[in-house]
Each structure stands twice: as C-alpha cells, then as structure tokens.
Amino acid sequence: MPDGKLVKVAADSGCFVCGEKNPIGCKAAINVDQEQASSWTRVKLPTEFQGWRDVVHGGILAALLDEVCIYACRTRADQCVTAELQVRYRKPVPVGSEVEVFGQLVACERKIWQAAAQLKIAGTLYAEAEAKVYILG
C-alpha cells in the first residue's frame, strides 16, 4: 500500500457495478453464499455499455467479473480490494444480453487471496477471470 499506510475504504452505494445510487451503473444485486464462499449476479447489459457495435465493452465485463471475485472474498473478510485481475474473453457478449456472473474464493493465504469468476449467457461461457485480492486490515 502507498507509503506502508493502511488504506480504508467506505461503501456509499456509488459503485459502478453494484451501487444503487449510481445513475449510469449496472445496479447488479450481488448474492453471496457464506458457506460456499461464492457469489453471483444476473444483470442485463444495455446498449449504453457497448464497445464495438452491438458488443458489450470488455471493461464492463471485467468490472462484473472483478465484483463477484470481491464479494466471494467478502464472505470471509470485511474489506478487500483487487490487486490483480486477469481476464480471458471467450466470446463477444451482445448488447441487451442477460448475463450470469459467478465468483468463487479459491485460496486464502495471508493478505493476498485468490478468487475466480465466470460470465455466462444461458450456460455458455463468454468470459472468465482470476483475481488476486488484497485483504485490508
């Protein structure tokens, strides 16, 4: 962390992915399973999230994958932030699609944990990610 100081984060409902008060965000309702250390959401991606014509921007998909990784980690820790995210895009996601995004806590070692995520449409894999997550506090 910068200068070795502890970083504090605070929720304010403004998150681009899950924030209810963000007027241009996804407003994804993230569900968690404490016992399985997992998370998931289903969200429809409108044309406003377009990159190339009729295709959802990859950054939007990365943000969704990142968010479910964080929520999976939050089943075991109060505050955490992404340290690294590796995304693999398998197929272009058409705008207007309803996607399902799943996250799973994979490993907990010291302050850097690992999580994985998948983004699917009707059961077909469109993107996946691996995250290294820094545990705050």
C-alpha positions as CSV (number, residue, x, y, z in Angstrom):
1,M,0.0,0.0,0.0
2,P,1.2,3.6,-0.6
3,D,3.9,4.6,2.0
4,G,3.1,1.5,4.0
5,K,-0.1,3.2,5.3
6,L,-3.3,1.2,5.8
7,V,-5.9,2.1,3.2
8,K,-9.5,2.4,4.4
9,V,-12.4,2.0,2.1
10,A,-16.1,3.0,2.7
11,A,-19.2,2.0,0.9
12,D,-21.6,4.7,-0.3
13,S,-23.9,3.0,-2.9
14,G,-22.0,4.7,-5.7
15,C,-20.2,1.6,-7.0
16,F,-20.4,1.3,-10.8
17,V,-21.3,-2.4,-10.6
18,C,-23.4,-2.8,-7.5
19,G,-24.2,0.8,-6.4
20,E,-27.9,1.5,-6.2
21,K,-27.2,5.3,-6.3
22,N,-25.0,5.3,-9.4
23,P,-27.2,6.6,-12.2
24,I,-25.0,5.1,-15.0
25,G,-24.0,1.9,-13.3
26,C,-25.0,-1.8,-13.7
27,K,-27.0,-1.8,-10.4
28,A,-26.2,-5.5,-10.1
29,A,-27.7,-7.2,-7.0
30,I,-24.8,-9.4,-5.8
31,N,-25.9,-12.6,-3.9
32,V,-23.5,-14.5,-1.7
33,D,-23.3,-18.0,-0.2
34,Q,-21.3,-17.7,3.0
35,E,-20.8,-21.4,3.4
36,Q,-19.5,-21.9,-0.2
37,A,-17.6,-18.6,-0.2
38,S,-19.2,-17.8,-3.5
39,S,-21.2,-15.0,-5.1
40,W,-23.4,-14.5,-8.2
41,T,-25.5,-12.0,-10.0
42,R,-27.7,-11.8,-13.1
43,V,-27.8,-8.5,-15.0
44,K,-29.0,-7.3,-18.4
45,L,-26.4,-5.2,-20.2
46,P,-27.9,-2.3,-22.2
47,T,-26.6,-0.7,-25.4
48,E,-25.1,2.1,-23.2
49,F,-22.4,-0.4,-22.3
50,Q,-21.4,-1.0,-25.9
51,G,-17.8,-1.1,-27.2
52,W,-17.8,-2.2,-30.8
53,R,-21.2,-2.1,-32.5
54,D,-23.7,-4.5,-30.8
55,V,-21.0,-5.8,-28.4
56,V,-20.6,-5.1,-24.7
57,H,-17.4,-3.3,-23.9
58,G,-14.8,-5.7,-22.4
59,G,-14.2,-3.3,-19.5
60,I,-17.8,-3.7,-18.4
61,L,-17.4,-7.4,-18.4
62,A,-14.1,-7.2,-16.4
63,A,-15.8,-5.0,-13.8
64,L,-18.6,-7.6,-13.3
65,L,-16.0,-10.4,-13.0
66,D,-14.0,-8.3,-10.6
67,E,-17.0,-7.5,-8.4
68,V,-18.1,-11.2,-7.9
69,C,-14.5,-12.0,-7.0
70,I,-14.5,-9.3,-4.3
71,Y,-17.9,-10.4,-3.0
72,A,-16.7,-14.1,-2.8
73,C,-13.8,-12.9,-0.7
74,R,-16.0,-10.8,1.4
75,T,-17.7,-13.9,2.7
76,R,-14.5,-14.4,4.8
77,A,-13.2,-10.8,5.1
78,D,-14.8,-7.4,5.8
79,Q,-12.8,-5.3,3.4
80,C,-10.7,-6.2,0.4
81,V,-9.6,-4.7,-2.9
82,T,-8.4,-6.2,-6.2
83,A,-4.6,-6.3,-6.5
84,E,-4.6,-8.0,-9.9
85,L,-7.2,-9.2,-12.4
86,Q,-6.6,-11.5,-15.3
87,V,-9.5,-11.7,-17.8
88,R,-10.0,-14.2,-20.6
89,Y,-12.6,-13.2,-23.2
90,R,-14.1,-16.3,-24.9
91,K,-16.9,-14.8,-27.0
92,P,-18.3,-11.4,-27.7
93,V,-21.2,-10.5,-25.5
94,P,-24.1,-9.0,-27.5
95,V,-25.6,-5.8,-26.0
96,G,-29.0,-6.4,-24.5
97,S,-27.9,-9.8,-23.2
98,E,-28.7,-11.0,-19.7
99,V,-25.6,-12.4,-18.2
100,E,-24.9,-14.6,-15.1
101,V,-21.7,-13.9,-13.3
102,F,-20.3,-16.3,-10.7
103,G,-17.4,-15.8,-8.2
104,Q,-15.6,-18.3,-6.0
105,L,-13.0,-17.8,-3.3
106,V,-10.2,-20.2,-4.3
107,A,-7.4,-19.7,-1.7
108,C,-6.8,-17.7,1.4
109,E,-3.1,-17.1,2.2
110,R,-2.0,-14.3,4.4
111,K,-3.1,-10.9,2.9
112,I,-3.4,-11.9,-0.8
113,W,-6.3,-14.2,-1.6
114,Q,-7.3,-15.8,-4.9
115,A,-10.7,-15.8,-6.5
116,A,-12.1,-16.9,-9.8
117,A,-15.1,-15.8,-11.8
118,Q,-17.1,-16.8,-14.9
119,L,-19.6,-14.9,-17.0
120,K,-22.1,-16.9,-18.9
121,I,-25.2,-16.5,-21.1
122,A,-27.7,-19.4,-21.0
123,G,-25.0,-21.7,-19.5
124,T,-22.4,-20.9,-22.2
125,L,-19.0,-19.4,-21.0
126,Y,-18.3,-15.9,-22.5
127,A,-15.5,-14.7,-20.2
128,E,-13.6,-15.8,-17.1
129,A,-11.2,-14.2,-14.7
130,E,-8.7,-14.9,-11.9
131,A,-8.1,-12.3,-9.2
132,K,-5.6,-11.7,-6.6
133,V,-7.3,-9.8,-3.8
134,Y,-5.6,-7.8,-1.0
135,I,-7.3,-8.1,2.4
136,L,-7.4,-4.8,4.2
137,G,-7.0,-4.6,8.0
